[in-house]
C-alpha cells in the first residue's frame, strides 16, 4: 500500500492569473470577537425543518468559534436544555425566547427580539 500525499492546494485545479496568491485555511486568521457592548444579537423562534419542534435561535454573534461555543454553553446551562452552536448561530432546544433575551440583556449584549 502506498501512502497518499495530501494535495498542496485543495480545491484549486489551475489558475491563469499572474497575481494569484493561494491562501489555505490554515493560513487564515480567526475573526476577532467584538466586545459585549458592540454585539448586536437577534433572538427568534424557528420550527422549519425540525418536524414541528420549537428551537430558539440567537443570530448575529461576531467572533471566534470558541467564544460562540462558550456563550452557547452558558445559555444552555441557564435554560437547562440542549442545543448547539454552528454557522455563527446558537440553537437552543425549546421556547426560551424571553428568558434568553433577559439573560443576554443582563450580560450587557445589545439584544433584539425578532418575530411575533
Protein Blocks (a to p, Z undefined) as FASTA:
>chain_A
ZZddddfbghiabdcbfklccddfklpccdddddfklpccdddddfehnlopacdddehi
acdfklmmmmmmmmmmmnopacddeehiacdedjfklmmmmmmmmnopacddedZZ
